[in-house]
Amino acid sequence: MKYFTSAIIAASGNSTRMGLSVSKQLIDLCGKPVIERTLTAFENCDVIDEIVVVCRECDMESIKAIANDFSKVKAVVTGGDTRDKSVSNGVNACSGDAQFFAVHDGARPLVTVSDIEKVVHTAFEKKACTLGTMVTDTIKVVDGGNVILNTPDRASLRAVQTPQVFERELYLKAIDYTVKNKLSVTDDCSMVEAMGERVEVVLGSAENIKLTTVTDIQFAKAILNSRK
């Protein structure tokens, strides 16, 4: 069964770790701005009915100019000072018809249409779902002095990506719970998990990287060139 799904593209980060004068959403990536590549994937995905972009005020005009070329973009709105506030602004701009929300990092421009479809369809069944990959490195838990405390089993670990997709009422409840309890979260799954709800992980591609540092840009360009 197909449900009306709104994609919320979270593009309001301050890009401080990138160390560049321009927002990472507007960095040229093999001839196209990062945000344009992100929007293209969602525009071309049949399970996505509309798109809302959440960005910084200083990027608003530039991103609006790019978004004008995408028929599914319903609105471009400004973010808040935390992730949950930013996504709330995006939710408020979505159509009242939205039955599911697919929240995606604008700085993950290499996500594929097939992976978006896969995680959205799973969410239709499970109500809460995210893309993720197997962990290949050995992970250590350390104390405040960087002394190793233990080594988790890699088989039980996942590196979580986006999109993260949620049934409407569940997600609205999670946002409200996060605000009321003043929780600090780094992704949207954490809000749902905090209520004791289940979130399923669907295996995604290791190419769905998040652009955080200048080195990530070089990796992204290499991936795009390999796709050609």
C-alpha positions in Angstrom: 0.0 0.0 0.0 1.2 3.5 -0.8 0.9 6.3 1.8 1.3 10.1 1.3 4.9 10.7 2.2 6.6 14.1 2.8 10.4 14.4 2.7 11.9 16.9 5.1 15.4 17.8 4.0 17.4 19.0 7.0 19.9 21.5 5.6 20.2 24.0 8.4 23.5 22.9 9.9 26.2 25.6 10.3 28.9 23.7 8.5 31.6 24.7 11.0 33.6 21.4 10.7 33.8 21.9 6.9 35.9 25.0 7.5 34.7 26.8 4.3 33.2 30.2 3.8 30.3 28.8 1.9 27.5 26.5 3.3 28.2 22.9 2.5 24.7 22.7 0.9 26.0 25.0 -1.8 29.4 23.4 -2.4 29.9 22.5 -6.0 30.0 18.7 -6.3 31.0 17.7 -9.8 29.1 20.5 -11.4 26.0 20.7 -9.2 25.4 22.1 -5.7 25.2 19.5 -2.9 21.5 20.4 -2.1 20.6 20.0 -5.8 21.9 16.4 -5.9 20.0 15.6 -2.7 16.8 17.1 -4.1 17.2 15.2 -7.4 17.1 11.8 -5.6 13.8 12.6 -3.8 12.3 14.3 -6.8 12.9 11.1 -8.8 11.5 8.8 -6.2 7.9 7.7 -6.8 7.2 7.1 -3.1 7.9 10.7 -2.2 4.9 13.0 -2.7 6.3 16.4 -1.6 9.5 17.9 -0.3 10.2 20.6 2.4 13.6 22.0 2.8 14.8 23.4 6.1 17.8 25.7 5.8 19.7 28.6 7.4 18.3 32.1 6.9 21.5 33.1 5.1 21.1 30.3 2.6 17.4 30.9 2.0 17.6 32.8 -1.3 20.2 30.5 -2.9 18.4 27.3 -1.9 15.0 28.7 -3.0 16.5 29.5 -6.4 17.7 25.9 -6.7 14.4 24.4 -5.4 12.4 26.3 -8.0 13.5 23.7 -10.5 11.9 20.8 -8.5 8.1 20.3 -8.8 7.8 18.3 -5.6 9.3 21.1 -3.4 6.4 22.5 -1.4 8.3 25.0 0.8 11.7 26.2 1.9 11.7 27.2 5.6 14.3 28.3 8.1 15.6 26.0 10.8 15.8 26.4 14.6 18.7 26.3 17.0 18.4 22.6 17.6 17.7 19.7 15.2 14.3 18.9 16.7 13.2 22.5 16.3 14.4 22.6 12.7 12.6 19.5 11.8 9.5 20.7 13.6 9.5 23.8 11.3 9.7 21.4 8.4 6.8 19.3 9.7 4.7 22.4 10.1 5.2 23.3 6.5 4.2 19.8 5.2 0.8 19.1 3.7 -2.0 18.0 6.1 -2.2 14.9 3.9 1.2 13.7 5.0 0.9 10.2 6.5 4.6 9.5 6.8 7.7 11.8 7.1 11.0 10.9 5.6 13.7 13.0 7.3 17.0 13.3 5.4 20.3 15.2 5.8 20.7 17.7 3.0 24.4 16.9 3.3 23.9 13.3 2.1 23.7 14.0 -1.6 24.6 10.5 -2.8 21.6 8.7 -1.5 20.0 6.6 -4.2 16.3 6.4 -5.3 16.3 2.7 -4.6 17.5 3.1 -1.0 14.9 5.8 -0.4 12.2 3.5 -1.8 13.4 0.6 0.3 13.4 2.4 3.7 10.1 4.1 3.0 8.3 0.9 2.1 9.6 -0.8 5.2 8.4 2.2 7.3 4.9 1.7 5.8 5.0 -1.8 7.5 6.9 -1.0 10.7 6.0 2.7 11.4 9.6 3.7 12.1 12.6 2.8 10.0 16.1 4.1 9.1 18.9 3.3 6.6 22.1 2.0 8.2 25.2 0.0 7.4 27.2 -2.7 9.1 30.1 -1.5 11.2 33.5 -2.7 9.9 35.8 -0.9 12.4 36.4 -2.3 15.9 34.6 0.1 18.3 35.9 0.9 21.8 34.0 2.4 24.7 36.3 4.7 26.7 36.1 6.7 29.9 36.8 10.4 30.5 40.5 9.7 30.4 40.3 7.8 27.0 40.9 4.5 28.8 39.1 1.6 27.1 36.2 0.2 29.1 34.9 -2.4 26.7 34.6 -3.5 23.1 31.0 -4.0 21.7 30.3 -6.8 19.4 30.4 -5.4 15.8 27.6 -7.8 14.8 25.2 -5.8 17.0 26.3 -2.3 15.8 25.0 -0.3 12.9 26.1 3.1 11.5 22.9 4.9 11.1 22.2 7.0 8.0 19.2 8.9 6.6 16.4 8.9 5.4 14.8 8.1 8.7 11.1 7.5 8.1 8.2 7.6 10.6 4.4 7.3 10.7 2.9 10.8 11.2 1.3 10.4 14.6 4.3 8.5 16.0 6.7 11.2 14.9 4.6 14.1 16.1 4.4 12.4 19.5 8.2 11.9 19.5 8.8 15.6 18.8 6.5 16.6 21.6 8.1 14.1 24.0 11.6 15.4 23.1 10.6 19.1 23.7 8.7 18.4 27.0 11.6 16.4 28.4 14.3 18.8 27.1 16.2 15.9 25.4 19.3 16.5 23.4 19.2 14.3 20.2 21.5 14.0 17.2 19.0 12.1 15.0 15.3 11.5 14.7 15.4 7.9 15.6 16.6 8.9 19.1 13.4 10.8 19.7 11.3 7.7 18.9 13.6 5.4 20.9 13.3 7.7 23.9 9.6 6.8 24.1 10.5 3.1 24.1 9.3 2.6 20.5 10.9 0.2 18.0 12.9 1.5 15.0 14.0 -1.0 12.3 17.2 -0.6 10.4 17.3 -1.3 6.7 20.7 -2.0 5.1 21.8 0.9 3.0 24.8 1.7 0.9 28.2 2.7 2.3 28.2 5.4 -0.5 25.4 7.3 1.3 28.0 9.4 3.2 27.4 12.6 5.1 29.6 15.6 4.0 31.1 16.8 7.3 34.8 17.6 6.4 36.7 18.6 3.2 37.9 15.0 3.0 34.3 13.9 2.6 33.9 16.1 -0.5 36.8 14.3 -2.1 35.3 10.9 -1.3 31.9 12.1 -2.7 33.5 13.3 -6.0 35.3 9.9 -6.3 32.0 8.1 -5.8 30.2 10.2 -8.4 33.0 9.7 -10.9 32.8 5.9 -10.4 29.0 6.0 -11.0 29.6 7.7 -14.3 
